Amino acid sequence: MRVALFVTCVNDTLSPRTGQAVVRLLERLGVEVEFPQAQSCCGQPQFNTGYRHETEPLVRRFDAAFADYEYVVTPSGSCAAMVRDNYPRIGAKAAAEGRGQALAEAAGRAVPKTYELTEFLVDVLGVTDVGAWFPYAVTYHPTCHGLRLLGLGERPRRLLERVKGLELRELPGAQECCGFGGTFAVKNAAVSAAMGADKAHAIESTGAGAVCAVDSSCLLHIGGTLARRGSSVRPVHIAEILAATEEEPYA
């Protein structure tokens, strides 16, 4: 099987280990992973800030960059949700404005091929035991886009439960937002920080040594909040946990 990795801006610039982990994990499972160099931002920051028309070229770019692939896998519930939930809205709006069906058609091609990593593993590859080893206590934060827009449900937990050595600890108030929300954290910094503090307190209460999620953006917010509190809890993307083995342990 051949797939394209959509690494996303946040992972590419701030968390490159996540993209590398995805490649190691999928190749270990027999998947051929390619990285189309033409890929760019999915347009979420622009769209969420109200710049719909400025997002349209990025919809077209996504469609063109991944045109030759049946599957596009991304380690980001947020960016996967942007493609699956908002691209069709952008296409429909353009058509309603009398600007033709091209954007709607581009969205129609992008949506069915785009998968967040954990749903690709469980739904497409049909695996929950990926041969991972991570001998630490971990708590899992279900990020908003994965939880509410993609409906990831128990997929990440099912994968974590099969990781050798991992002790999964329940997170109080797990479904509450961490406070990041992309541009929300900039526009509403005080509220974002307060929500982050609540999430950090809940994470620390579990006694886990690491907190994991399917979004590096949320983990950056959580990790920064934990660091400012002097916490020893480490934020780790789920891809890094699933990529770790006894032969190539997480470091």
VOTIDREN-559171 format. One record per residue (C-alpha): residue number from 1; residue in three letters; x, y, z. Coordinates in steps of 0.1 Angstrom, whole numbers. Example, Ala and Ser with C-alpha at 12.3 -4.5 7.8 and 13.67 -1.06 7.14 Angstrom:
<rec pos="1" code="ALA" u="123" v="-45" w="78"/>
<rec pos="2" code="SER" u="137" v="-11" w="71"/>
END
This chain:
<rec pos="1" code="MET" u="0" v="0" w="0"/>
<rec pos="2" code="ARG" u="12" v="35" w="-9"/>
<rec pos="3" code="VAL" u="2" v="66" w="10"/>
<rec pos="4" code="ALA" u="11" v="103" w="11"/>
<rec pos="5" code="LEU" u="21" v="119" w="44"/>
<rec pos="6" code="PHE" u="4" v="153" w="50"/>
<rec pos="7" code="VAL" u="27" v="164" w="78"/>
<rec pos="8" code="THR" u="10" v="198" w="85"/>
<rec pos="9" code="CYS" u="26" v="232" w="93"/>
<rec pos="10" code="VAL" u="29" v="227" w="130"/>
<rec pos="11" code="ASN" u="46" v="194" w="128"/>
<rec pos="12" code="ASP" u="69" v="205" w="100"/>
<rec pos="13" code="THR" u="81" v="236" w="118"/>
<rec pos="14" code="LEU" u="77" v="229" w="156"/>
<rec pos="15" code="SER" u="74" v="191" w="160"/>
<rec pos="16" code="PRO" u="93" v="173" w="132"/>
<rec pos="17" code="ARG" u="97" v="142" w="153"/>
<rec pos="18" code="THR" u="60" v="135" w="149"/>
<rec pos="19" code="GLY" u="63" v="133" w="111"/>
<rec pos="20" code="GLN" u="94" v="111" w="114"/>
<rec pos="21" code="ALA" u="75" v="88" w="138"/>
<rec pos="22" code="VAL" u="46" v="84" w="114"/>
<rec pos="23" code="VAL" u="70" v="73" w="87"/>
<rec pos="24" code="ARG" u="88" v="48" w="109"/>
<rec pos="25" code="LEU" u="54" v="34" w="122"/>
<rec pos="26" code="LEU" u="38" v="30" w="88"/>
<rec pos="27" code="GLU" u="69" v="16" w="71"/>
<rec pos="28" code="ARG" u="71" v="-10" w="100"/>
<rec pos="29" code="LEU" u="36" v="-20" w="91"/>
<rec pos="30" code="GLY" u="45" v="-25" w="55"/>
<rec pos="31" code="VAL" u="32" v="8" w="41"/>
<rec pos="32" code="GLU" u="51" v="28" w="15"/>
<rec pos="33" code="VAL" u="51" v="64" w="26"/>
<rec pos="34" code="GLU" u="58" v="93" w="3"/>
<rec pos="35" code="PHE" u="60" v="130" w="10"/>
<rec pos="36" code="PRO" u="47" v="152" w="-19"/>
<rec pos="37" code="GLN" u="69" v="183" w="-18"/>
<rec pos="38" code="ALA" u="41" v="205" w="-32"/>
<rec pos="39" code="GLN" u="20" v="202" w="0"/>
<rec pos="40" code="SER" u="15" v="233" w="20"/>
<rec pos="41" code="CYS" u="-9" v="247" w="47"/>
<rec pos="42" code="CYS" u="-44" v="233" w="47"/>
<rec pos="43" code="GLY" u="-57" v="268" w="52"/>
<rec pos="44" code="GLN" u="-72" v="264" w="87"/>
<rec pos="45" code="PRO" u="-57" v="296" w="102"/>
<rec pos="46" code="GLN" u="-70" v="317" w="74"/>
<rec pos="47" code="PHE" u="-104" v="300" w="74"/>
<rec pos="48" code="ASN" u="-109" v="302" w="111"/>
<rec pos="49" code="THR" u="-100" v="339" w="111"/>
<rec pos="50" code="GLY" u="-126" v="346" w="85"/>
<rec pos="51" code="TYR" u="-105" v="347" w="53"/>
<rec pos="52" code="ARG" u="-125" v="322" w="33"/>
<rec pos="53" code="HIS" u="-115" v="335" w="-1"/>
<rec pos="54" code="GLU" u="-78" v="334" w="9"/>
<rec pos="55" code="THR" u="-82" v="298" w="18"/>
<rec pos="56" code="GLU" u="-94" v="287" w="-16"/>
<rec pos="57" code="PRO" u="-60" v="286" w="-33"/>
<rec pos="58" code="LEU" u="-49" v="262" w="-5"/>
<rec pos="59" code="VAL" u="-79" v="239" w="-12"/>
<rec pos="60" code="ARG" u="-68" v="238" w="-49"/>
<rec pos="61" code="ARG" u="-31" v="232" w="-38"/>
<rec pos="62" code="PHE" u="-41" v="203" w="-15"/>
<rec pos="63" code="ASP" u="-61" v="187" w="-43"/>
<rec pos="64" code="ALA" u="-32" v="190" w="-68"/>
<rec pos="65" code="ALA" u="-5" v="180" w="-43"/>
<rec pos="66" code="PHE" u="-22" v="147" w="-34"/>
<rec pos="67" code="ALA" u="-39" v="140" w="-67"/>
<rec pos="68" code="ASP" u="-19" v="108" w="-73"/>
<rec pos="69" code="TYR" u="-27" v="92" w="-40"/>
<rec pos="70" code="GLU" u="-56" v="70" w="-28"/>
<rec pos="71" code="TYR" u="-48" v="77" w="9"/>
<rec pos="72" code="VAL" u="-35" v="109" w="26"/>
<rec pos="73" code="VAL" u="-25" v="103" w="62"/>
<rec pos="74" code="THR" u="-19" v="131" w="87"/>
<rec pos="75" code="PRO" u="-9" v="131" w="123"/>
<rec pos="76" code="SER" u="-33" v="159" w="131"/>
<rec pos="77" code="GLY" u="-70" v="157" w="139"/>
<rec pos="78" code="SER" u="-73" v="194" w="135"/>
<rec pos="79" code="CYS" u="-60" v="195" w="99"/>
<rec pos="80" code="ALA" u="-78" v="164" w="89"/>
<rec pos="81" code="ALA" u="-110" v="180" w="102"/>
<rec pos="82" code="MET" u="-103" v="211" w="82"/>
<rec pos="83" code="VAL" u="-101" v="191" w="50"/>
<rec pos="84" code="ARG" u="-131" v="168" w="57"/>
<rec pos="85" code="ASP" u="-154" v="193" w="74"/>
<rec pos="86" code="ASN" u="-146" v="227" w="60"/>
<rec pos="87" code="TYR" u="-134" v="221" w="24"/>
<rec pos="88" code="PRO" u="-169" v="210" w="14"/>
<rec pos="89" code="ARG" u="-183" v="242" w="29"/>
<rec pos="90" code="ILE" u="-157" v="263" w="10"/>
<rec pos="91" code="GLY" u="-166" v="246" w="-22"/>
<rec pos="92" code="ALA" u="-204" v="250" w="-17"/>
<rec pos="93" code="LYS" u="-200" v="287" w="-9"/>
<rec pos="94" code="ALA" u="-180" v="293" w="-40"/>
<rec pos="95" code="ALA" u="-207" v="275" w="-61"/>
<rec pos="96" code="ALA" u="-234" v="295" w="-44"/>
<rec pos="97" code="GLU" u="-216" v="327" w="-53"/>
<rec pos="98" code="GLY" u="-217" v="317" w="-89"/>
<rec pos="99" code="ARG" u="-180" v="309" w="-93"/>
<rec pos="100" code="GLY" u="-185" v="274" w="-106"/>
<rec pos="101" code="GLN" u="-180" v="239" w="-92"/>
<rec pos="102" code="ALA" u="-143" v="236" w="-94"/>
<rec pos="103" code="LEU" u="-137" v="241" w="-56"/>
<rec pos="104" code="ALA" u="-165" v="218" w="-47"/>
<rec pos="105" code="GLU" u="-150" v="191" w="-70"/>
<rec pos="106" code="ALA" u="-116" v="196" w="-55"/>
<rec pos="107" code="ALA" u="-131" v="192" w="-20"/>
<rec pos="108" code="GLY" u="-149" v="161" w="-32"/>
<rec pos="109" code="ARG" u="-117" v="145" w="-42"/>
<rec pos="110" code="ALA" u="-98" v="155" w="-10"/>
<rec pos="111" code="VAL" u="-124" v="145" w="16"/>
<rec pos="112" code="PRO" u="-126" v="107" w="11"/>
<rec pos="113" code="LYS" u="-89" v="101" w="9"/>
<rec pos="114" code="THR" u="-78" v="121" w="40"/>
<rec pos="115" code="TYR" u="-73" v="102" w="72"/>
<rec pos="116" code="GLU" u="-61" v="111" w="107"/>
<rec pos="117" code="LEU" u="-34" v="86" w="117"/>
<rec pos="118" code="THR" u="-52" v="66" w="143"/>
<rec pos="119" code="GLU" u="-83" v="61" w="121"/>
<rec pos="120" code="PHE" u="-61" v="51" w="92"/>
<rec pos="121" code="LEU" u="-45" v="25" w="114"/>
<rec pos="122" code="VAL" u="-77" v="11" w="128"/>
<rec pos="123" code="ASP" u="-101" v="16" w="99"/>
<rec pos="124" code="VAL" u="-79" v="11" w="68"/>
<rec pos="125" code="LEU" u="-51" v="-12" w="80"/>
<rec pos="126" code="GLY" u="-73" v="-29" w="106"/>
<rec pos="127" code="VAL" u="-47" v="-30" w="133"/>
<rec pos="128" code="THR" u="-47" v="-20" w="170"/>
<rec pos="129" code="ASP" u="-15" v="-38" w="180"/>
<rec pos="130" code="VAL" u="13" v="-21" w="161"/>
<rec pos="131" code="GLY" u="42" v="-37" w="179"/>
<rec pos="132" code="ALA" u="49" v="-7" w="201"/>
<rec pos="133" code="TRP" u="67" v="-5" w="234"/>
<rec pos="134" code="PHE" u="65" v="24" w="257"/>
<rec pos="135" code="PRO" u="71" v="15" w="294"/>
<rec pos="136" code="TYR" u="56" v="46" w="310"/>
<rec pos="137" code="ALA" u="24" v="58" w="326"/>
<rec pos="138" code="VAL" u="4" v="79" w="301"/>
<rec pos="139" code="THR" u="-28" v="98" w="301"/>
<rec pos="140" code="TYR" u="-47" v="106" w="269"/>
<rec pos="141" code="HIS" u="-62" v="140" w="260"/>
<rec pos="142" code="PRO" u="-88" v="137" w="232"/>
<rec pos="143" code="THR" u="-85" v="169" w="212"/>
<rec pos="144" code="CYS" u="-116" v="188" w="201"/>
<rec pos="145" code="HIS" u="-114" v="183" w="164"/>
<rec pos="146" code="GLY" u="-107" v="146" w="166"/>
<rec pos="147" code="LEU" u="-134" v="141" w="192"/>
<rec pos="148" code="ARG" u="-161" v="163" w="179"/>
<rec pos="149" code="LEU" u="-156" v="167" w="141"/>
<rec pos="150" code="LEU" u="-138" v="135" w="131"/>
<rec pos="151" code="GLY" u="-155" v="113" w="157"/>
<rec pos="152" code="LEU" u="-123" v="94" w="165"/>
<rec pos="153" code="GLY" u="-140" v="79" w="195"/>
<rec pos="154" code="GLU" u="-120" v="50" w="210"/>
<rec pos="155" code="ARG" u="-96" v="45" w="182"/>
<rec pos="156" code="PRO" u="-66" v="62" w="199"/>
<rec pos="157" code="ARG" u="-73" v="45" w="232"/>
<rec pos="158" code="ARG" u="-76" v="11" w="215"/>
<rec pos="159" code="LEU" u="-41" v="16" w="200"/>
<rec pos="160" code="LEU" u="-27" v="28" w="233"/>
<rec pos="161" code="GLU" u="-41" v="-1" w="252"/>
<rec pos="162" code="ARG" u="-22" v="-25" w="230"/>
<rec pos="163" code="VAL" u="12" v="-8" w="235"/>
<rec pos="164" code="LYS" u="35" v="-31" w="255"/>
<rec pos="165" code="GLY" u="45" v="-17" w="289"/>
<rec pos="166" code="LEU" u="22" v="13" w="287"/>
<rec pos="167" code="GLU" u="0" v="21" w="317"/>
<rec pos="168" code="LEU" u="-30" v="42" w="305"/>
<rec pos="169" code="ARG" u="-44" v="64" w="332"/>
<rec pos="170" code="GLU" u="-78" v="81" w="330"/>
<rec pos="171" code="LEU" u="-78" v="119" w="326"/>
<rec pos="172" code="PRO" u="-105" v="137" w="346"/>
<rec pos="173" code="GLY" u="-126" v="160" w="324"/>
<rec pos="174" code="ALA" u="-109" v="145" w="293"/>
<rec pos="175" code="GLN" u="-134" v="159" w="269"/>
<rec pos="176" code="GLU" u="-128" v="195" w="280"/>
<rec pos="177" code="CYS" u="-108" v="217" w="256"/>
<rec pos="178" code="CYS" u="-72" v="224" w="265"/>
<rec pos="179" code="GLY" u="-77" v="261" w="256"/>
<rec pos="180" code="PHE" u="-55" v="262" w="225"/>
<rec pos="181" code="GLY" u="-80" v="265" w="196"/>
<rec pos="182" code="GLY" u="-55" v="279" w="171"/>
<rec pos="183" code="THR" u="-60" v="317" w="168"/>
<rec pos="184" code="PHE" u="-84" v="315" w="198"/>
<rec pos="185" code="ALA" u="-52" v="313" w="220"/>
<rec pos="186" code="VAL" u="-41" v="346" w="205"/>
<rec pos="187" code="LYS" u="-74" v="365" w="205"/>
<rec pos="188" code="ASN" u="-84" v="353" w="239"/>
<rec pos="189" code="ALA" u="-51" v="347" w="257"/>
<rec pos="190" code="ALA" u="-64" v="350" w="293"/>
<rec pos="191" code="VAL" u="-93" v="325" w="287"/>
<rec pos="192" code="SER" u="-69" v="302" w="268"/>
<rec pos="193" code="ALA" u="-44" v="303" w="297"/>
<rec pos="194" code="ALA" u="-71" v="296" w="323"/>
<rec pos="195" code="MET" u="-84" v="266" w="303"/>
<rec pos="196" code="GLY" u="-48" v="253" w="299"/>
<rec pos="197" code="ALA" u="-42" v="256" w="336"/>
<rec pos="198" code="ASP" u="-73" v="235" w="343"/>
<rec pos="199" code="LYS" u="-62" v="209" w="318"/>
<rec pos="200" code="ALA" u="-27" v="208" w="333"/>
<rec pos="201" code="HIS" u="-41" v="203" w="368"/>
<rec pos="202" code="ALA" u="-62" v="174" w="356"/>
<rec pos="203" code="ILE" u="-32" v="158" w="338"/>
<rec pos="204" code="GLU" u="-10" v="162" w="369"/>
<rec pos="205" code="SER" u="-37" v="146" w="391"/>
<rec pos="206" code="THR" u="-33" v="113" w="371"/>
<rec pos="207" code="GLY" u="3" v="109" w="382"/>
<rec pos="208" code="ALA" u="12" v="100" w="346"/>
<rec pos="209" code="GLY" u="47" v="108" w="333"/>
<rec pos="210" code="ALA" u="34" v="117" w="299"/>
<rec pos="211" code="VAL" u="3" v="131" w="282"/>
<rec pos="212" code="CYS" u="-4" v="122" w="247"/>
<rec pos="213" code="ALA" u="-28" v="134" w="220"/>
<rec pos="214" code="VAL" u="-34" v="133" w="182"/>
<rec pos="215" code="ASP" u="-25" v="170" w="177"/>
<rec pos="216" code="SER" u="9" v="186" w="182"/>
<rec pos="217" code="SER" u="-7" v="220" w="184"/>
<rec pos="218" code="CYS" u="-27" v="211" w="215"/>
<rec pos="219" code="LEU" u="3" v="194" w="230"/>
<rec pos="220" code="LEU" u="24" v="225" w="225"/>
<rec pos="221" code="HIS" u="-2" v="245" w="244"/>
<rec pos="222" code="ILE" u="-4" v="219" w="271"/>
<rec pos="223" code="GLY" u="33" v="214" w="273"/>
<rec pos="224" code="GLY" u="40" v="251" w="276"/>
<rec pos="225" code="THR" u="14" v="253" w="304"/>
<rec pos="226" code="LEU" u="29" v="223" w="322"/>
<rec pos="227" code="ALA" u="65" v="237" w="319"/>
<rec pos="228" code="ARG" u="55" v="270" w="334"/>
<rec pos="229" code="ARG" u="41" v="251" w="363"/>
<rec pos="230" code="GLY" u="74" v="233" w="368"/>
<rec pos="231" code="SER" u="57" v="200" w="360"/>
<rec pos="232" code="SER" u="78" v="170" w="349"/>
<rec pos="233" code="VAL" u="49" v="156" w="328"/>
<rec pos="234" code="ARG" u="61" v="153" w="292"/>
<rec pos="235" code="PRO" u="38" v="160" w="261"/>
<rec pos="236" code="VAL" u="42" v="132" w="235"/>
<rec pos="237" code="HIS" u="23" v="128" w="202"/>
<rec pos="238" code="ILE" u="6" v="94" w="199"/>
<rec pos="239" code="ALA" u="26" v="88" w="167"/>
<rec pos="240" code="GLU" u="58" v="88" w="188"/>
<rec pos="241" code="ILE" u="44" v="63" w="212"/>
<rec pos="242" code="LEU" u="32" v="40" w="185"/>
<rec pos="243" code="ALA" u="65" v="42" w="166"/>
<rec pos="244" code="ALA" u="86" v="33" w="197"/>
<rec pos="245" code="THR" u="98" v="-3" w="201"/>
<rec pos="246" code="GLU" u="122" v="-22" w="223"/>
<rec pos="247" code="GLU" u="147" v="-20" w="195"/>
<rec pos="248" code="GLU" u="141" v="17" w="188"/>
<rec pos="249" code="PRO" u="128" v="31" w="221"/>
<rec pos="250" code="TYR" u="114" v="66" w="226"/>
<rec pos="251" code="ALA" u="140" v="90" w="237"/>
END
